[in-house]
């Protein structure tokens, strides 16, 4: 069944360069771009953003935060990684994180304890942000090494999924530090991997233009979404895992129903490629999307942030 989404708030020229990543918590929508600035937009009252960092001649292409707005991480184009406390809005120093020179993507578990950073060598480094220490290094088999283009850590911090530019996706157990299984899901590079909120499904998308769904327990393929006309750069789940957001180079954001295995809404307000998108949970966007509705936010080459709410929500 089709679902209507209403545009509620737009910020043109939100950044001075292409918007590459968006992350959403209960209080903030965070965005970043090739200008090297990370902006925090308050979900409750639209106003000028808080900037975590000033431009320093190096863009940011991945950011992550937890839903409780406790920690933020960012990966820069030079491969470095920085972390912040969103409570104090100050940078925090995690020595092993500061030593990273070849980072690529990042993810923070909603338990606000663990950060996963993928690298150009194909490994994933897992950190305890409260203890400020490296707790695990997850490595693929020697013959499967490739650039780890995307990573996601489960909401409870127990699983890590990592996409490689070889087309494979590795799923690791953080408890054992070992590879659980490999998904040979695409012949082209995955750009986004996302574990569902209940830790039951793995969604993968990228250069193949399709979105694949697998069971987290075993890695069985259970569905494929087809509808984008170009690379898919970002994925995100709604609160209960019933809907999946995808954004693409074709300039469209799509909402997919997991139960119906179908697209229920297409947002095509941008005529230029989209690189980033995220869900806003019910009640987290009181003003920016309106009331207690759930919604989404997107960004890309046109440097515009667009917020939407689900029209059927109250």
C-alpha positions as CSV (number, residue, x, y, z in Angstrom):
1,X,0.0,0.0,0.0
2,X,1.4,3.4,-1.0
3,X,2.3,5.8,1.8
4,X,2.5,9.5,1.4
5,X,5.4,11.6,2.8
6,X,5.1,15.4,3.1
7,X,8.0,17.8,2.9
8,X,8.1,19.7,6.2
9,X,11.5,21.5,6.3
10,X,14.2,22.4,3.8
11,X,17.6,24.0,4.2
12,X,19.3,25.1,1.0
13,X,23.0,25.6,0.9
14,X,23.2,23.7,4.2
15,X,26.9,23.1,3.4
16,X,29.4,24.6,1.0
17,X,30.0,21.3,-0.7
18,X,28.2,18.1,-1.5
19,X,26.5,16.5,1.5
20,X,28.0,13.0,1.9
21,X,26.5,11.7,5.2
22,X,23.6,12.1,7.6
23,X,23.0,10.6,11.0
24,X,20.0,11.1,13.3
25,X,19.6,10.9,17.1
26,X,16.8,11.8,19.4
27,X,17.9,15.5,19.6
28,X,20.0,16.2,16.5
29,X,20.2,15.6,12.8
30,X,23.9,15.6,11.9
31,X,25.1,16.3,8.4
32,X,28.5,16.6,6.9
33,X,30.1,17.3,3.5
34,X,33.2,17.9,1.4
35,X,33.6,21.2,3.2
36,X,34.8,19.4,6.3
37,X,32.0,20.8,8.5
38,X,29.8,18.6,10.8
39,X,26.6,20.4,11.5
40,X,24.1,19.5,14.3
41,X,20.5,20.5,13.4
42,X,18.1,20.4,16.4
43,X,15.1,18.1,15.7
44,X,12.8,20.0,18.0
45,X,13.3,23.6,17.0
46,X,14.7,24.4,13.5
47,X,17.5,27.0,13.8
48,X,21.1,27.6,12.9
49,X,23.2,24.5,13.4
50,X,25.9,23.8,16.0
51,X,29.2,23.1,14.2
52,X,31.4,20.5,15.8
53,X,34.4,21.3,13.6
54,X,35.6,24.2,11.5
55,X,36.7,23.6,7.9
56,X,40.3,22.4,7.8
57,X,40.9,21.6,4.2
58,X,39.7,18.0,4.4
59,X,36.2,16.8,3.7
60,X,34.2,14.2,5.7
61,X,32.5,11.3,4.0
62,X,31.1,9.2,6.9
63,X,29.6,10.1,10.2
64,X,27.9,8.0,12.9
65,X,26.0,8.7,16.2
66,X,23.8,6.7,18.5
67,X,20.1,7.3,19.0
68,X,20.7,8.7,22.5
69,X,23.0,11.5,21.2
70,X,25.9,10.4,23.4
71,X,28.7,10.0,20.9
72,X,29.6,11.1,17.3
73,X,32.3,9.7,15.0
74,X,33.5,11.0,11.7
75,X,35.9,9.7,9.0
76,X,37.8,12.2,6.9
77,X,39.0,12.0,3.3
78,X,42.6,11.6,4.6
79,X,41.6,8.4,6.4
80,X,41.7,9.9,9.9
81,X,38.9,9.4,12.4
82,X,37.6,11.8,15.1
83,X,35.1,11.3,18.0
84,X,33.0,13.7,20.1
85,X,30.8,13.7,23.1
86,X,27.4,15.0,22.1
87,X,26.7,15.8,25.7
88,X,29.6,18.2,26.1
89,X,29.9,19.0,22.4
90,X,33.7,18.5,22.8
91,X,36.1,16.2,21.0
92,X,37.1,13.2,23.0
93,X,40.4,11.5,22.5
94,X,40.4,7.7,22.0
95,X,44.1,7.0,21.5
96,X,43.6,4.0,19.2
97,X,41.1,5.9,17.1
98,X,43.5,8.8,16.7
99,X,46.1,6.4,15.4
100,X,43.9,5.3,12.5
101,X,45.3,6.5,9.2
102,X,43.2,4.4,6.7
103,X,39.7,4.6,7.9
104,X,36.7,4.4,5.5
105,X,33.3,4.1,7.2
106,X,32.0,4.1,10.8
107,X,29.0,3.0,12.9
108,X,28.1,3.5,16.5
109,X,25.8,1.0,18.3
110,X,22.7,2.4,20.0
111,X,24.0,1.0,23.3
112,X,26.4,4.0,23.0
113,X,29.3,1.9,24.1
114,X,30.9,0.6,20.8
115,X,32.3,2.2,17.6
116,X,33.1,0.2,14.5
117,X,35.5,1.6,11.9
118,X,36.2,-0.1,8.6
119,X,39.5,0.4,6.8
120,X,41.0,0.3,3.3
121,X,42.7,-3.0,4.2
122,X,39.3,-4.6,4.7
123,X,39.4,-5.0,8.5
124,X,37.0,-3.5,11.1
125,X,38.3,-2.0,14.4
126,X,35.9,-2.1,17.3
127,X,36.3,0.4,20.2
128,X,34.7,0.8,23.6
129,X,34.0,4.5,23.7
130,X,33.5,4.8,27.4
131,X,36.7,2.9,28.3
132,X,38.4,4.6,25.3
133,X,40.1,1.5,24.1
134,X,40.3,-0.9,21.2
135,X,38.5,-4.1,22.0
136,X,38.7,-6.1,18.8
137,X,40.2,-6.2,15.3
138,X,38.0,-8.1,12.8
139,X,39.8,-9.4,9.8
140,X,38.7,-11.2,6.6
141,X,40.5,-14.2,5.2
142,X,43.8,-13.4,3.5
143,X,42.4,-14.0,0.1
144,X,39.3,-11.9,0.7
145,X,41.0,-8.6,1.6
146,X,39.5,-5.5,-0.2
147,X,38.5,-1.9,0.7
148,X,35.8,-2.0,3.4
149,X,33.4,0.4,1.8
150,X,30.6,0.3,4.5
151,X,30.1,-1.0,8.0
152,X,27.3,-1.3,10.5
153,X,27.2,-2.5,14.1
154,X,24.1,-4.0,15.6
155,X,22.1,-2.0,18.1
156,X,23.3,-4.2,20.9
157,X,26.9,-4.2,19.7
158,X,27.0,-8.0,19.2
159,X,27.3,-8.1,15.4
160,X,29.2,-6.2,12.8
161,X,28.5,-6.3,9.0
162,X,31.1,-5.0,6.7
163,X,30.8,-4.6,2.9
164,X,33.9,-4.9,0.7
165,X,34.5,-3.5,-2.8
166,X,34.9,-7.1,-4.0
167,X,31.1,-7.4,-3.6
168,X,31.2,-9.5,-0.5
169,X,29.7,-8.7,2.9
170,X,31.3,-10.1,6.0
171,X,29.2,-10.6,9.2
172,X,31.2,-10.9,12.4
173,X,30.5,-11.8,16.0
174,X,32.0,-9.2,18.4
175,X,31.8,-11.7,21.2
176,X,34.2,-14.2,19.5
177,X,36.0,-11.7,17.2
178,X,35.5,-14.2,14.4
179,X,33.8,-14.1,11.0
180,X,30.4,-15.8,11.2
181,X,29.7,-16.0,7.4
182,X,30.2,-14.2,4.1
183,X,27.4,-12.9,1.9
184,X,28.3,-13.1,-1.9
185,X,25.5,-10.7,-2.6
186,X,26.7,-8.4,-5.3
187,X,29.1,-8.5,-8.2
188,X,29.7,-4.8,-7.7
189,X,30.8,-2.7,-4.6
190,X,28.3,-2.4,-1.8
191,X,27.9,1.2,-0.6
192,X,25.6,0.6,2.4
193,X,24.9,-2.2,4.8
194,X,22.4,-1.9,7.6
195,X,21.3,-4.3,10.4
196,X,17.6,-4.1,11.4
197,X,16.7,-2.7,14.8
198,X,15.6,-6.1,16.1
199,X,18.9,-7.6,14.8
200,X,17.1,-10.1,12.5
201,X,17.9,-8.8,9.0
202,X,20.8,-7.4,7.0
203,X,20.1,-5.0,4.1
204,X,22.8,-4.4,1.5
205,X,22.9,-2.0,-1.5
206,X,25.4,-0.3,-3.7
207,X,26.6,-0.1,-7.3
208,X,24.4,-3.0,-8.5
209,X,21.3,-0.6,-8.0
210,X,19.5,-3.3,-6.1
211,X,18.8,-3.8,-2.4
212,X,19.2,-7.3,-0.9
213,X,17.7,-8.6,2.3
214,X,19.3,-11.4,4.3
215,X,18.6,-13.1,7.6
216,X,21.1,-12.1,10.3
217,X,20.9,-15.6,11.7
218,X,22.5,-17.6,8.9
219,X,22.7,-15.1,6.0
220,X,19.8,-16.5,3.9
221,X,18.6,-14.3,1.0
222,X,14.9,-13.5,1.6
223,X,14.3,-10.7,-0.8
224,X,15.5,-8.2,-3.4
225,X,14.2,-4.7,-4.0
226,X,14.5,-3.3,-7.5
227,X,13.5,0.3,-8.5
228,X,16.5,2.6,-8.4
229,X,18.2,3.6,-11.7
230,X,21.7,4.1,-10.3
231,X,24.0,3.4,-7.4
232,X,22.4,3.2,-3.9
233,X,24.5,5.1,-1.3
234,X,22.6,4.9,1.9
235,X,20.1,2.7,3.8
236,X,18.3,3.1,7.1
237,X,15.5,1.3,9.0
238,X,12.6,2.8,10.8
239,X,12.1,2.1,14.5
240,X,10.4,-1.3,14.3
241,X,12.2,-2.5,11.2
242,X,9.0,-2.6,9.1
243,X,10.3,0.0,6.6
244,X,13.6,0.6,4.9
245,X,14.9,3.9,3.4
246,X,17.2,4.0,0.4
247,X,18.8,7.0,-1.3
248,X,20.4,6.9,-4.7
249,X,22.5,8.6,-7.3
250,X,19.3,8.8,-9.4
251,X,18.1,11.6,-7.1
252,X,15.3,9.5,-5.5
253,X,14.7,8.4,-1.9
254,X,12.5,5.3,-1.6
255,X,10.6,3.7,1.3
256,X,10.3,0.0,1.1
257,X,7.8,-2.2,3.0
258,X,9.5,-5.3,4.4
259,X,6.2,-7.2,4.8
260,X,5.0,-6.3,1.2
261,X,8.4,-6.5,-0.4
262,X,7.5,-3.4,-2.3
263,X,8.2,0.3,-2.6
264,X,5.5,2.3,-0.8
265,X,6.8,5.8,-1.4
266,X,9.2,7.6,-3.7
267,X,10.6,11.1,-2.8
268,X,12.0,12.8,-5.9
269,X,12.3,16.4,-4.9
270,X,16.0,16.5,-5.9
271,X,17.0,16.4,-9.6
272,X,20.6,15.7,-8.6
273,X,22.3,12.6,-6.9
274,X,21.5,11.9,-3.3
275,X,24.3,10.5,-1.1
276,X,22.8,10.4,2.4
277,X,19.5,9.7,4.2
278,X,18.2,8.6,7.6
279,X,15.1,7.9,9.5
280,X,13.8,10.2,12.3
281,X,12.0,8.1,14.9
282,X,8.5,8.9,16.1
283,X,8.5,11.9,18.4
284,X,12.1,12.9,17.8
285,X,11.2,15.6,15.3
286,X,8.6,17.6,17.1
287,X,9.0,20.7,15.0
288,X,11.3,19.8,12.1
289,X,8.9,17.1,10.8
290,X,5.8,17.8,13.0
291,X,4.2,16.2,15.9
292,X,4.9,12.6,16.8
293,X,5.3,11.4,13.2
294,X,8.2,9.4,12.0
295,X,10.1,10.9,9.1
296,X,13.2,10.9,6.9
297,X,15.9,13.4,5.9
298,X,18.0,13.4,2.8
299,X,21.0,15.2,1.3
300,X,23.3,15.1,-1.7
301,X,25.0,17.1,-4.5
302,X,22.6,20.0,-4.4
303,X,23.7,20.7,-0.8
304,X,20.1,20.8,0.4
305,X,18.8,19.0,3.4
306,X,15.1,18.0,3.1
307,X,13.0,16.6,6.0
308,X,9.8,14.7,5.4
309,X,7.1,13.2,7.6
310,X,4.8,10.3,7.0
311,X,1.4,11.8,6.2
312,X,-0.6,9.0,7.9
313,X,1.2,9.5,11.2
314,X,-0.3,11.6,14.0
